[in-house]
């Protein structure tokens, strides 16, 4: 009897067996000490867990099968939902961080965790094993490279932050979006490649690829990698409540001519959007199942929508309710996250 009780307790402290698709995870209870794992392929299959590694922690990123969590003590932890392995990173200074990324799996040499500041042209990074974070300012390097390739240097105003945002790894390279702060209406967000991050600085290569503006506030543009390609998924909400969607558009970057090509079908992959653009990165995975592939999955705000998973059919342009999770308690909107499996 004791062995069965111990085994059941151990089961409660780890995620359910991994699926070929992400879990949609809702946290609830005191300090978010309980989690409900929801399957996108079977809405009736939900599992309640009490995972100590997730208590009092906020999910920042899913990268290479690892989750990057921030604790209330400003300590960052890499957590593998499949193996339960944890890697504790140095405590970071109490600064406003907007986004973060893990450049490669921790088992690969040179793996870095990079944090992008909010409203400041700085980053923090550390390699696994470092005892502290290294801070770099990229304003001068960005200005030099912009001028070197003859782009519009006047969009860089020294008194305003020129931000690198939406970091994404693709085919071994690190990309980000350069956003001249205060110039969103000019649609001058540009894609850049980031090279050679080390203690002496970093190198930024502008690619002369423009991204559409994220304005108005009812529009969100997500940059993501999928099977070695770069994609943007643009979602247009009905209003600022973010409780309904008007349209979704998907584009793939043609690296040869530096142009975005509209995607009319994506039969071999599926796309997953976070609830807010500042929560997690959007991501895509290969999907063999035709009932899952060729779709964009997302959730919405509001009591009447929080228990529903929506999907957008890329081929016919229709939006439907993909799943309804009926056994969820009343939840806050900030509790929903995707946990991506490690792809084999």
N, C-alpha and C positions, 0 to 999 in steps of 0.2 A: 504493500500500500504506500509506504514512504517513497519507494522508488518511482511509482507512478506519479505521486504528488510532485516529486522533484523534477521529473521529466516534463510534467505539464507546466511547472513554473519556468523551467528553462525555455520551453517552447514560447511562452508568453513574452520572454525577454529578447526574442529575435524575430526578424520579419518572416512572413510566410515564404514558402519555397518560391524561387524566382520564376517569372514568366517570361515569354519572349517579348512582352511589351511592358511599358512602365506601369508601376502602381500609382494610382492617385491616392494620396495619403492625407487624411484629415487628422489634426491633433486637437485634443480637447481635454477638459479636466483641469485641476489645479496645476499651474506651471506646465500645461500641455503634457501631462505625464502619461496620457493614453493616446494611442493612435489607431485609426481605422484604415486598413489597407483595402482599397477597392479595385477590383479587376475590370478593365475596360472590355474584355472579351466575354465576361459573365457578370452582369450587374448584381446578381443574387449571391455572388461569392465575395463576401466581406469578412475580414478577420480583425478582431480587436487585439491589440498588443499593448504591453507596458515596457518599452525599451529604455533602459536607463541611459543609454548613450544619447537619446534624443530629448531628454527632460531638460527644460530651461534653455534649450538651444534653438537657434533660428537658422533654417536652411538658406544658404546663399547661392550655392551652385551645384550642378550635377556635371561632372567631367570624367570621362574615361571610366565610367562605372564606379566612381567615388563621389561621395557627398561632402561638401565643405560646409561645416556648421560653425556658427558664432555663438559663444556663450555669453552670459551676462557679465562675466569677468573679463571680457574682451580677449579671451583666448579662442583661437581657431583650432578646429579638429577636423582632420580628414577621416571619414568613416566609410568603410566598405559594407554595404548592406547584404552582400552575399557571404563574405567570410567573417564579418563582424570585427575585422581588424580596425584599430584606431591608430592614427598618427597625430600626436599633439604638436602644434606649431608654436613658435614664440608668441607671447602675449603682445598684442599690437598696441600702439599708443591710442589714446582716446580721441580719434579723429573721425570725421565723417567720410565713410567709404561708400561709394555708389555701386561698384561692381567688382567682381573678382573672377579669376580663372585659374585652373590647373593646366599647365602647358602640355603635360604628358602623364601617363601612368607613373605612380611613385617608383615602380621597379626599373624605370628607364633612367639612365644617367642624365644629369642636367635638368631634371624635373623641377619646375618652379611654381610657386603660388604667387600670383600677381594681383594686387589690390589697386583699384583705380579710385582716386579721390573724387569727392563730390564738390563741384564748383572750384576746383583747384587743379592746375596742370602739373600734378605730381602723381607718382605711383610709389607703392611699397612692394617689395618683393623679397622672397627668401627661397633658398634651395633647401631641400630636406636635409636636416642635420645642422643648419645654421642656428646659432643661439639668439640672433636678433634680426629684425627686419632692416633692409637697406632702402633708403628713400632717395628717389631721383626726381628731378624737375626736367620736363621735356620741352618747355616752351622755346628755349633757344635753338634746340635741335630741330623742332618743328618749323620754326621760322627760317632757319638756314635751308632746309630741304625744300620748303615751299618756294623760296626765292630761287633756288638752284634750278628747279624745273619750270620756272616761269609761270607759276600759278598766281592766283590773285592774292598778293601779300597784304593788300590794304584791308582785307577782311580780318586780319589779325590786329586786334586793338590791345596794346600792352596793359591797359587798365582793366581789361576783362579777361576772364579765364578762357583759354582755348583748349577745349576738353577732348580727350580721347575716351570714347565710350563704346559700349557693345562689343567687348573683346570676344574673339572666336578663333579657335584653332582649326585649320583646314589643311590637310595634306602635309602636316609637319610644320606649317607656317602659322604665325600669329598675326591676325588682322584686327583692326579696330576702326571706328568711325571718328573722323576729326570733325568736331562741331565748334565752329567759331561762335562763342557765346554772344547772344544778342542778335544773331543773323539768321535765325531759323526761317524767317519769312523769305529770305533770298534763296532758299533751297540749296545752300552751299555746303551741305554735309558731304564730306569726301571720305572714301575708303583709303586706308593706309596700311602698309605692312611694317611690322615692328621687328627689327633685327638686333642681335648682339646686346642683350640686356646684361650688364655687368656693373661692378661698383664704379667704374669710371664714366658710365653713361649708357646711352642706348642710341640706336640708329633707326630713323623713321624714313620710310620710302613712300611718298605720295604716289598713288596709282592713277590719278586723274579719272577716278570713277565716282560719279555722284550718286548719292542716295536721296530719295524723296524726303521731304520734310515730314516730321512727325506732328506738325500742327495741322488742324486744331487739336485741342486737348482730347477730343473724342476719337482721334486717330492714333494708332500705335503701329510702329514699324519694327519688326524683329529681324535681326540678322542671325543666320545660323548656318552650320555646316551639315551636309548630308552626302555620305558616300564620296567624299573628295570634291564636292562642289559647294559653292556658296549660294545661299538663297536669302531672299527677303520675303517675309510674310507680312502684309499690311492688312490690318483689321480696322474697319470703320464702324464705330458704335453709333447708336441712334442719338444718344445724348450723353451728358456728363455723368449720369448715374451708372453707365456701363452695364445696364441690365438687358440690352438688346443690341443686335448686330445688323448693320445695313448691308455691308459688303466685305469680301475678303479677296485679296489679290496676291498672287505668288509669282516671283521672278527669280530666274537663275542667272548668275553672272557668266557671260562668255568671256573668258580670260583673254582670248586672242584679239578681240576688237574692243574690249573693255565696255561692253554694253550689257544691260539687263534684258533678258528675254522672258516674255510672259510664259508661264507654265500652264499648259492646257490639260496635261495628264501626268500623273506620277504613280504609275501602277505598282512600282516596286518599293515604295516608301510611304511613311506617315509622318506628319508634323504635329508637334505638341507645343502649345503656347502657355506661358505662365499667366496668372491672373492679372498681375501688374507688370509693367515693363521694368520696374526696379526690384522685383522679387527674385526671379531666377532667369537664367538664359533660356530662350526657346531652343528646342532641339528636334532632330529628326532621326529616325531609325529605319533600317530596311524592314519591310513588312511583306511576307509572302502571302499571308491570308488575305484574299480579295475583299473580305468583309471589313478588314482593318485598314488595308492599304488605300492609297489615293485619296486620303482625307486629312483635314486639319482638325485637331481636337482642342477644345477650349472650355473653360467654365466662365460663369458670369456672376456679377454681384446680385445681392438681393435675397430675401428670405424665400421667395418663390422659385428661385433659380439655383440656389447654392447646392442643392442635392442632385443637380442634373449635369450630365456631361454632354456637350454639344459637339457635333461634327459637321464639317463643311466638305461636301463632295466636290473635288476639284474639276471633274469632267463635266458635270451638269450644273454646277454652281448653286446647288441647293443646300440649305442649312436644316439640320434635323436634330432631335434629341437622340443621342446615341445610347445613353444609359440613364436610368433613374435609380439612385441609391436610396431606397425607402427607409432603411433602418438607421439613418444617421440622426444623432441628436442635434439640437440647435447649435449652430457653429458660427464662429466669427469668420469674416471673409478672409482674414490674413492667415488662416490655419491650413489652407489647401496648398499642397506642393506635389510635384511630380518626383518620383524616385526612379531613376533610369537604371535598367539592368546593365550588367557588363555584357557587351556583345561578343560572341565567340566567333 
